[in-house]
Amino acid sequence: MNNKQRIRLIITIFLMPLMASAQKKTISQRVDSLLRLMTLDEKIGQLNQYSGKQVTGPESKVKTDLINDIRNGRVGSMLNVKGVKDTREIQAVAMQSRLKIPLLFSLDVIHGYKTVFPIPLAEAASWDLDAIRLSAHIAAKEAAAAGIHWTFAPMVDIARDPRWGRIMEGAGEDTYLGSLIAVARVKGFQGEQLGGTDAVMACAKHFAGYGAAMAGRDYNAVDMSEHQLWETYLPPFKAAADAGVATFMNSFNTLNGIPATGNSYLQRNILKRKWNYQGFVVSDWGSIGEMVPWGFANNDADAAEKAIKAGSDMDMESRTYKSYLAKLVKEGKVPEALIDDAVKRILYKKFELGLFDNPYKFSDAKREADVLNDGGHKTIARNVARKSIVLLKNQGNVLPLTKSKTKIALIGPLVKSKRDMDGSWTVNADTTQITSLYEGVKGKLAKKTELLYEKGCNISGNDKPDFTEALRIAGQADIVVMALGETWDMSGEAKSRTNIHLPGQQEALFNAVKATGKPVVVVLMAGRPLIFSDIAAKANAIVYAWWLGDEAGNAIADVLFGDYNPSGKLPVTFPRNEGQIPLGYTYYNTGRPVKNPENIIYKSAYIDSPNTPQYAFGYGLSYTSFSYTDLTLSAAKMHHTDNVTVSFRLTNTGKYAGEEVVQLYVHDEVASVVRPVKELKGFQKVFLKAGESKTVSFVINKEKLSFYNSKLQWAAEPGNFEIMIGTASDDIKLTAEMELL
Ligand code: BGC
């Protein structure tokens, strides 16, 4: 190391943390000084968040009232105001307020701002943390260029019920994978440090338990053991908090009888005390007021009191804080110190973003134009989209398709669809940018190659459609590619379904086309795991494409023609039928496990369905094949302070270069609390050329063997562990035993 490097090292190790803490002090001091100047009304003003649809619309009484509230310092944040022009205009009103406290502009930038990326569940199927982080970064960059400071993402709710429409917005069923994806997304949105004009504040939502809404019905109650809460649902939130997520959002559901919004166990005890979280908590839309119909608060005033006491810092659209908090403080029901704490948390973020130095920092017209027209974003979106595709079946290697000499018939209601490709939660999408599957396939073929097309049927509705034309073109083709699934608005918020089969007549269309005897490749597009038993049994190939965003058509065509070798793996279990739900891979053995599927009498089984899913968590095929051999453990026994290295040889035994997601699962054989049959504890996405081979290693330490024991302490218990390496949760290739001493 030369002198220059030595000095740089000293600065990094010693001076940077000091400088960071000095800057922190400065912000804290600035917050305190500002707070001293604020009246109670101005403080409460910071705790209100309004939706801005009307504030930028035509003149109306609502608009006048809102503008007056902003001018009088009664609003801390606006949601749904976007674009440099509008954010500038509204921020200018805030600058007329007595203390000139800037507004925070927030928006649901869930999977892209202008460039729409795959829905979050699809991206989770990539198991590619760098790609996921980059996707969030581009979304943040575009949003920040359009005046946005804060996105209500990522949703880090673990979801194990595909009836729940919001399963599309998260990372799937697994706590380990979900926690890593939560961190990737937070870092992608926020960048290294808040304040960059290519980053926005992230928001870990919905705290907590929302994904476990009873019977998969949105906004429903949640009832779960403490054990389940700590082991399955809280870790992604903790991971997001540790990664520095700027804000949390609470949730609509109750948790064991207490609405999350009025839940001080969650927000005060766990989040703010135990985890020492310094950011702020925003309520979900109207969730403070909703504690009244829940039967937890007498009226809006009571709801406001319960929410602020429980640790909800900002009121999104209930207007209960605005209407009642001042009175509650004056009556002595709410200590002013609680208001001060909430205000400080919010002001701190405004300082960190640099808004006090320049309230228009994010509202620069030139940057908006440059960033939103950056053609490179499309290329990134296409790359993320093709990584998100999961190949479920490829009988006789019908895929990849050849580009020449093959007559293809494209059949199905989603072949030419554009809007559906973007899925739910788009905030500024430009539908003219979307590539349909038809366009994607056409783009791969020589100009004069004939491409047959027929819609076949609609997605919704049960009118008997006429399949004649579809069957006619199927008869003329060498191969049929069908595009089937849901419309964009069949999953997402408030889109729970009891029947998650393919809607309408689509499966009938498939069966009719299949009966022509032509090979059929089915591309399924949806915002959730669907049930499609006939297709699973009879299709020659199945490509699960979710909703892939603007570049959907190109990305799917890349996979269909082998320009990209699929590498996605399911982040969530696909059941065979609705009766199996909730179904996941972390199930328990029970006292009566089914060992022989033929003999299920008095076993933990169904008499009308297997226990196993249609497709298991972690499953996904490639155009090449991989072999797993030579498992070794560096030791068969370890003490709590040791590490054991698990290694094996991965070989690409097929004809194509490709990536394999190798998965490490662990099973604690006997414990003070019964453990699932397996739990994901590591994975790697490994690229190998055809014929290439690599040694892959995972390190097992105490952490990987720990769980919440019978006293709810995170600990590893001595005993035997099964170590499993697999290509899917139900396709374990190598196993070994080890002992924790
Ligand atoms: C959703 C939140 C979202 C908020 C603001 C609510 O209905 O549950 O996830 O961030 O609306 O749009």
Residues whose N, C-alpha, C, O or C-beta is under 5 A from the ligand:
A	BS01	BGC	D108 F152 D284 W285
